[in-house]
């Protein structure tokens, strides 16, 4: 339901919070950027499509050959591009 409210890729939208964690939905396709989250794990729940698990502290570059819809669970304040700033960095939280 929430996923029909936006069409842009690689931009997380917050749908809820629990304690110090946020639940974000994201549409992804093609490549993102090389990034790292040194201090936290992320949970990606696949709603539609295919992905795989990356461990905390491992530099990674998310990729989805076809459109993929995911639910991301991570601590509040985690920047979507990790330790890298660029044009895909989301500077302000987007709530649905």
C-alpha positions, 0 to 999 in steps of 0.5 A: 500500500505505501509503495504506491505513494512514491515512484523514485528509487533509492529514497527510503520513506519512513513508515514507522518507529519502534524504540530507537529503530525506524521502518523504511520502505524503498524501491530499488533498481540498478546500482546504488553506491559503494558504502559502509555502515561501520557501527550498525547492522541493517535488516532488509526484508524483501517484499518483491524481488531478490537481494542478499545479506551484507554484514556490518562493516563490509563495504557494499554496493546494493544492486537489483537487476530488476525492480525490487521493493524492500523494507529496511529496519535500522536505528534512527539517524542512519544515513542511506549512503552510510559513510559516503555523501553524494547526490543519492544521500537523503538529508531529511527524513521522508515520512509516509 
